[in-house]
């Protein structure tokens, strides 16, 4: 769970930084896309490294989900008998929606790949024209809404994940743990949501 989580978090951060190139104009983000497709082309061909990364991403997602299922089963096995009376567990909203948030994120990843990677669901859908594909997408309010829901689910997921990881590593200060987890999640959410809302409100055209 921890290893796959760290790997996925690294991808999330790198992907966000790449997305922000939209604010530098078409040449910047389209050039970034061409650079990604050309990495290692002498050895693996055009987009070879990208496909390795995509496959690795899918593997990490499967491992993360598998670990979550295994941990849930282990927790149930540790207490095979149900409580006769059980007080409601007090926890953060992020913790209580961890599973549903994970499902929302996985479904969005599938949509996102069909939309901006394959171009099948994109209104513009031209391979390599990242800027035009992004602006065509987020001019539609319902696409921005779906993206927002997925990013907020991701933020809650990351907040709880970092909170759990820091506690596991022995950080005892509740304020430090909560501040670090919330701060990182907010940065991720703002970074990702800045692009669709900039397009929706005409700041990026």
N, C-alpha and C positions, 0 to 999 in steps of 0.2 A: 504493500500500500504506500509506504513512504517513498521508496525508490521511484515507482511509477508516478507518484504525485509530484515529486521534485522535477522529473523529466518533463511532465506535462506543464508544470508551472514555468519552466524555462522556455518552452515553446510559446506559451501564452504571452510572456514578456517580449520575446523576440518578434512575435507576430504583431503585437501592439505597436512596437517601435517602427516596424515596416509600414504599418497602416498610416501612421502619422505623416509619412512622406506625401500623402495626398495634399497636405497644406502647402507643400513646396511646388505644386503644379504637376501637370501631366508628364513632363519629361523626367521629373525626379522619380515618381513612383513607377512609371512604365520602364524607365531605365533600370530601376531596382529589380523589377520583374525579369528583365532580360538578363541581368547579372546573375540572378538566382538560377535561371534556366541554363546558363552557360557554365556554371561551376562544375568542374570535373568532366567537361564534355569530351576532352581528349581520351579519357579513360572509360567513361560510362555513357557517352553520347549526350545529346541535348536533353535536358531535363532528367538525366539519370540520377543525379544526386537528389533532386527534388522528390523523385519517386521513392528513393531510399528513405528520405525523411518522412514522406507520407505513410509508407508502410510501417516505419518505426512508430509514428504517431498512433496508428491504428493498433499496433501491438501493445503500446503503453496504455491505451484506453481499455483494451480487453483485459490486460493484467490488473488495472485499477479496479475495474468492475468485478473481476473474479475475486480479488482480495476483499472487496467490500462484502460480497456474498458469503465468502468463507468466514469472515469475522462475525457477520450476523448469525450464521449457523452455529459458530463456536459459542457465541453469547447465549443463544437459546439452549444449546446442549449443557451449558454450565448450570442452567436452572430449568430442568425438564418439566417440573411441576409449576403450574401457574400460581401466582399469589392469590390468596383468598380475598384479600382487600389490598389495594395498592394505591398509594397516594400519587397524584400526578407529578411527574418528574419536571422540575423547573429547569429549563435550559433556554438557550438563545433560539431565536427564530431560525437562524442558520443551521443550528444543530438539528432542530426538529424537522427541517425540510431537506436534509442532506440527500436522501434517496430520490425524492421527487425532483430536486434540483439537478441531480446527476442524469436523470432520464431526460429532462428538458434540454440539458447541454448536449447529450448524445444525439437527440433528434435534430437539434439545431446544427450540429456539425455535419450531419448527413445533408440537410438542406443547403448549408453554406457551401459544401463541396459541389453540389449540383448547380448552385447558383453562380458562384464566382470562380470556381476552378474549372468545371466542365462547361459552364455557360448555358446549360440546358434551360434553367429557370430564370435567366437574366434577361431583362428587357432589351439590352443591347447585345450582350453575349458574343463579343468578338474576342478571340484568343489574343492575348498580349496587350489589349487596350484596357489596362486595369483602371485607369482614371475614368474613362467613359463608362465602363461597366459599373463602377462604384457609384458614380453620380446618377446613372440611369436607375439604379436600384433604390437609392435612398431618397429620391424625389417622390417615391410612393410611400405615403404615410403608414400603410399597413406593413410594409417591409421594415420600416424603421421601428414600428411598434414591436414586431416579432423579434427583431435584433435586440431591442431594449430589454425585453423580458428575458431573453437568453443571457445577456450580459449581466443583468442583475442576479440571475440564478447563479452564474459563474462567480460573481462577487461574493455572494453568501457562501458558496462552496469553498472558495479560497479562504475567506475569513475563518470559517470553522476549521479548515485543514491546517492553516498556519497556527491557529490557537491550540489545536491538539498537538501539533509537532513541537511547538515551543514548550508545552507542558511536559511532553515526553522527554525532551532534552534537559529538563530539570530547571527551567526558568520558573521561579516561585512567585515572582511579583505579578499579581493579577492585573495591576494597572499596566505594566510593561507588556504583558501578553496581549491584553485587549487592545491597547493602543497600536501595537505593531501589526496585529492581525487586521484590525479595522483600517488602519492607514494604508496598508498594502492593497487591500481590497478596493478601497476608494480610488487609489491611483489607477488601478487596472480598469475599473468601471468608467472613470472620467476619460481615460485615454481611449478606450474603445468607443464610448458613446459620443465623443467629440466629433468624430467623422460623420456618422449618419445625421446628427443634428445640424452640423455645419452645412451639409448638403440640403437638408430639408428646409432650412431657413435661408438658403441662398447665399451663404458665405463662401461656399465652394460650388462652382458651376462647371 
